[in-house]
Amino acid sequence: MAVRMAGKPVVEAVYRDLADEVVAIRRDHGVTPTLAVVLIGDDPASATYVNSKRKTAADLGMDTRDHIYPQGMGQGELMALVAELNRDDKVHGILVQLPLPKGLDESRVLESVDAAKDVDGLHPTNLGRLLIGKPTLVSCTPAGVMAILDHYGIALSGKSAVVVGRSRLVGKPVAQLLIARDAVVTTCHSKTPDLAAVTRQADVLVVAAGRQHLIGAQHVKPGAAVVDVGIHRKPDGKLTGDVDFAAVEPIAGAITPVPGGVGPTTVAMLMRNTVTACKLQIGAR
């Protein structure tokens, strides 16, 4: 039976280190790492996520500033808000909660965030730094994937790694992170012929395709480490992923559950990015 790569122990280890770093920053520099969260619209899932971030930051001794607009706002107003947060020296990280409501240009907004405060790691500058092998602020979910693989001792150097999905949010950044660790990386997507033939070669399989149960037993090499980034709600209300867990678990050597796998690490990486951004801005080591 596969090892279940749960996110909780990974998160606990990250938070222990971050709490100590926050104490040191406050003591040595008189600064509290501060995250500004912008939430447009009334999506319940996004609101729950923002509340989780607020509580986690407080537990770590950090501050948050919530800018919540359930009734929505225009593109110009949103751009003005981001510009204001960019200028505010007491704000070290800016997170614009995605997805934005229809009518708002996500790319324009993300590109308007100061790259030094881009704790979501989605600004072209930060994506470019990742591409050249000099990352500073890395996309939270891909960073969480890597933290899980490291925590559970999954070997990467020289191993075949297949990433299913090519989004700016997950697929492309996680492929670059794996390349940086000397994995031999293949990226698959909706136009890949005979997906199973490719994924069955993977020692490490990362799935971020956004399609429920896309990956079944026939897609997985015996003993492979499988990381499921997808999350979907079934008709009965239960959550599931891009991987058919019940079918794949008996074959894989290690696998992340959904829920309880990659999801919890995303918030942890956001907090880590906020502390990193703060330290860079104040010149702390």
Secondary structure as GFF3:
##gff-version 3
##sequence-region A 1 285
A	DSSP	beta_strand	3	4	.	.	.	ID=ss1
A	DSSP	alpha_helix	8	29	.	.	.	ID=ss2
A	DSSP	beta_strand	34	40	.	.	.	ID=ss3
A	DSSP	alpha_helix	44	59	.	.	.	ID=ss4
A	DSSP	beta_strand	63	69	.	.	.	ID=ss5
A	DSSP	alpha_helix	75	87	.	.	.	ID=ss6
A	DSSP	beta_strand	93	96	.	.	.	ID=ss7
A	DSSP	alpha_helix	106	112	.	.	.	ID=ss8
A	DSSP	three_ten_helix	115	117	.	.	.	ID=ss9
A	DSSP	alpha_helix	124	131	.	.	.	ID=ss10
A	DSSP	alpha_helix	140	151	.	.	.	ID=ss11
A	DSSP	beta_strand	160	164	.	.	.	ID=ss12
A	DSSP	alpha_helix	171	180	.	.	.	ID=ss13
A	DSSP	beta_strand	184	188	.	.	.	ID=ss14
A	DSSP	alpha_helix	195	199	.	.	.	ID=ss15
A	DSSP	beta_strand	204	207	.	.	.	ID=ss16
A	DSSP	three_ten_helix	217	219	.	.	.	ID=ss17
A	DSSP	beta_strand	225	228	.	.	.	ID=ss18
A	DSSP	beta_strand	232	233	.	.	.	ID=ss19
A	DSSP	beta_strand	239	240	.	.	.	ID=ss20
A	DSSP	alpha_helix	245	248	.	.	.	ID=ss21
A	DSSP	beta_strand	254	255	.	.	.	ID=ss22
A	DSSP	alpha_helix	262	282	.	.	.	ID=ss23
###
